[in-house]
Amino acid sequence: MAKRLTGTLILSCVLTLPAFAAYNGPGEDKPINRAADTLNAKDDTPVELTGHLIKSLGDEKYLFRDNSGEVEVEIDNALWRDIEVNSNTTVTLKGEVDDEWSGIEIEIDEIDLMGDTH
């Protein structure tokens, strides 16, 4: 009886564990590459924007602009890696859409410096 109870407990524990495998191949989520398109995107949609950081909004938030428009981005201080940019510096920002109660914001995971345009 004890073996049967132990077996039943083990089996029920195994069956209730979440699956740890996941699909890692190509998917339909292509990164958004225009600021204007981020404004209607779903939460967690990947983005890859190339343009300019035109203004610091404080608290790790910046205004990003490309040819399509503007969007607020959040860049953690640790990502700057001792680089400096100004409104003439072209950057590529990689991250994801963060749909918050206050509106759409882009949470940046990577900054690539493209160079200065004078």
Secondary structure, 3 states (H helix, E strand, C coil): CHHHHHHHHHHHHHHHCCCCCCCCCCCCCCCECCHHHHCCCCCCCEEEEEEEEEEEEECCEEEEEECCEEEEEEECHHHHCCCCCCCCEEEEEEEEEEEECCEEEEEEEEEEEEEECC
